[in-house]
Amino acid sequence: MSFDALGPQSRIRALGICLLSLALPLFLGSCKGGAPGSSSSSAQMPINAAGGWSDSPFISGDGQRLYFMYSRYDFAPWVISAGAQPPVLSGPDRPGLHHSTNPFDEFDIYVATRNPDGTWAEAVNLGLNGAYADSGGMEINGGKTFVWVQANGTATSIVMANKNPDGTWGPAVDPGPGINDHSAGVLQDNPHLSADGKTLWFTSNRPMGLGGRDIWFSSNSNGGWSAPVNVGAPVNSAADDDQFWFSAASPDLYWNHPGEIMQCPSAGSTCSGAPEVLTIPGCKFPDKPSITDDGLRMYFACRVPETGGIKIMYSVKQDSGSWGVAALVD
């Protein structure tokens, strides 16, 4: 089935963008900038550019690289109208961005590197983007391996690539039909690769799930990936569960649930206790969390249902164990 044939919600989800219900009330509290992690120069293009669409942030374990997807098209009108209004071409043209007259084909992955003073250098094109939409990526191995979702004009697939010694990227490798199921109506999205590259978690609405979109995992042995297994309850539920985040350095697991982020105490990559809703002051509807290896800083997309927009933000863990007030990355 062609990408254009997908319904509005399916098309945006296939890009790695999970939308909140438009009926949810707006609640976006104090979102301050200028703290460590903000942009270093007003002359450079910020991560949260005016216009366009920045989404799906991922912070490297050492906190030195922040990845996100970007398009010149602003999807807010399309979100607010539930697909009745098209996205608007309104954002700046980042260097290296491939252009398309189809808004759903124009997404590239960018990376911003932290400056010595804690601010962010201007984001650059990651250099592994294809001719269609690229989204939902993350690194392992100090940025030498990358996994993400790549479109080919008719479907989207989870792919992986390794960086060459000269800094260029090798070809995108498809892990196989077990992970990338292109049966009618089936999606795969938002991959998360373990630090050793041996376990892949991802989201899919394939059969045998608990309902809607579930989180699945596959293991790599002798170069091949096993048949995916549903992670089961309490992570998955009858609703859409998405965007799994796990690190051996973290005491908790995190994932998306409609309108909220869930967390639970970690027993490896499963829960050892009951899931709870994550609270981040200043952002009632956070999405797509990732956390530095020291466990002290979380990056996420903050949803603003009233405007249909997104802001990439971060929060610092407090001595109490709770998360501090959300702040803009720039």
ChimeraX attribute file (.defattr): number of C-alpha atoms within 10 A of each C-alpha:
attribute: neighborCount
match mode: 1-to-1
recipient: residues
	/A:1	12
	/A:2	10
	/A:3	17
	/A:4	14
	/A:5	10
	/A:6	16
	/A:7	11
	/A:8	15
	/A:9	14
	/A:10	17
	/A:11	16
	/A:12	16
	/A:13	17
	/A:14	27
	/A:15	24
	/A:16	26
	/A:17	21
	/A:18	24
	/A:19	19
	/A:20	19
	/A:21	13
	/A:22	17
	/A:23	9
	/A:24	12
	/A:25	12
	/A:26	16
	/A:27	14
	/A:28	17
	/A:29	13
	/A:30	13
	/A:31	16
	/A:32	15
	/A:33	15
	/A:34	13
	/A:35	13
	/A:36	15
	/A:37	23
	/A:38	21
	/A:39	27
	/A:40	19
	/A:41	13
	/A:42	8
	/A:43	8
	/A:44	12
	/A:45	17
	/A:46	19
	/A:47	29
	/A:48	19
	/A:49	17
	/A:50	14
	/A:51	18
	/A:52	21
	/A:53	25
	/A:54	27
	/A:55	29
	/A:56	28
	/A:57	28
	/A:58	27
	/A:59	25
	/A:60	21
	/A:61	23
	/A:62	11
	/A:63	20
	/A:64	18
	/A:65	20
	/A:66	23
	/A:67	26
	/A:68	26
	/A:69	27
	/A:70	28
	/A:71	29
	/A:72	26
	/A:73	24
	/A:74	23
	/A:75	25
	/A:76	24
	/A:77	17
	/A:78	16
	/A:79	25
	/A:80	18
	/A:81	12
	/A:82	14
	/A:83	15
	/A:84	11
	/A:85	13
	/A:86	16
	/A:87	20
	/A:88	16
	/A:89	16
	/A:90	15
	/A:91	17
	/A:92	15
	/A:93	14
	/A:94	18
	/A:95	10
	/A:96	13
	/A:97	21
	/A:98	19
	/A:99	16
	/A:100	16
	/A:101	9
	/A:102	11
	/A:103	19
	/A:104	21
	/A:105	22
	/A:106	21
	/A:107	30
	/A:108	28
	/A:109	29
	/A:110	28
	/A:111	23
	/A:112	22
	/A:113	18
	/A:114	21
	/A:115	15
	/A:116	9
	/A:117	9
	/A:118	16
	/A:119	20
	/A:120	25
	/A:121	22
	/A:122	20
	/A:123	23
	/A:124	16
	/A:125	20
	/A:126	18
	/A:127	15
	/A:128	20
	/A:129	22
	/A:130	17
	/A:131	17
	/A:132	21
	/A:133	26
	/A:134	27
	/A:135	30
	/A:136	28
	/A:137	27
	/A:138	25
	/A:139	26
	/A:140	18
	/A:141	14
	/A:142	13
	/A:143	13
	/A:144	15
	/A:145	19
	/A:146	22
	/A:147	25
	/A:148	24
	/A:149	21
	/A:150	29
	/A:151	23
	/A:152	15
	/A:153	14
	/A:154	12
	/A:155	17
	/A:156	24
	/A:157	24
	/A:158	26
	/A:159	21
	/A:160	23
	/A:161	18
	/A:162	21
	/A:163	15
	/A:164	11
	/A:165	8
	/A:166	6
	/A:167	10
	/A:168	13
	/A:169	18
	/A:170	13
	/A:171	12
	/A:172	18
	/A:173	13
	/A:174	15
	/A:175	17
	/A:176	15
	/A:177	11
	/A:178	12
	/A:179	24
	/A:180	19
	/A:181	18
	/A:182	16
	/A:183	9
	/A:184	8
	/A:185	11
	/A:186	16
	/A:187	21
	/A:188	27
	/A:189	29
	/A:190	29
	/A:191	27
	/A:192	26
	/A:193	27
	/A:194	18
	/A:195	17
	/A:196	8
	/A:197	16
	/A:198	15
	/A:199	16
	/A:200	21
	/A:201	27
	/A:202	23
	/A:203	24
	/A:204	25
	/A:205	21
	/A:206	21
	/A:207	11
	/A:208	9
	/A:209	19
	/A:210	20
	/A:211	15
	/A:212	16
	/A:213	24
	/A:214	30
	/A:215	30
	/A:216	25
	/A:217	20
	/A:218	21
	/A:219	18
	/A:220	14
	/A:221	10
	/A:222	6
	/A:223	9
	/A:224	12
	/A:225	19
	/A:226	16
	/A:227	14
	/A:228	16
	/A:229	14
	/A:230	20
	/A:231	18
	/A:232	14
	/A:233	12
	/A:234	13
	/A:235	24
	/A:236	22
	/A:237	17
	/A:238	12
	/A:239	13
	/A:240	19
	/A:241	24
	/A:242	30
	/A:243	27
	/A:244	27
	/A:245	24
	/A:246	23
	/A:247	22
	/A:248	14
	/A:249	12
	/A:250	18
	/A:251	13
	/A:252	22
	/A:253	23
	/A:254	28
	/A:255	24
	/A:256	24
	/A:257	23
	/A:258	16
	/A:259	18
	/A:260	18
	/A:261	25
	/A:262	21
	/A:263	23
	/A:264	21
	/A:265	18
	/A:266	18
	/A:267	13
	/A:268	14
	/A:269	17
	/A:270	17
	/A:271	18
	/A:272	14
	/A:273	13
	/A:274	10
	/A:275	16
	/A:276	12
	/A:277	14
	/A:278	19
	/A:279	18
	/A:280	21
	/A:281	19
	/A:282	19
	/A:283	25
	/A:284	21
	/A:285	25
	/A:286	28
	/A:287	31
	/A:288	28
	/A:289	24
	/A:290	27
	/A:291	26
	/A:292	19
	/A:293	17
	/A:294	11
	/A:295	16
	/A:296	16
	/A:297	19
	/A:298	23
	/A:299	28
	/A:300	28
	/A:301	26
	/A:302	26
	/A:303	26
	/A:304	23
	/A:305	23
	/A:306	16
	/A:307	13
	/A:308	19
	/A:309	22
	/A:310	22
	/A:311	24
	/A:312	25
	/A:313	26
	/A:314	28
	/A:315	23
	/A:316	19
	/A:317	16
	/A:318	12
	/A:319	9
	/A:320	7
	/A:321	9
	/A:322	14
	/A:323	19
	/A:324	19
	/A:325	20
	/A:326	27
	/A:327	27
	/A:328	24
	/A:329	26
	/A:330	24
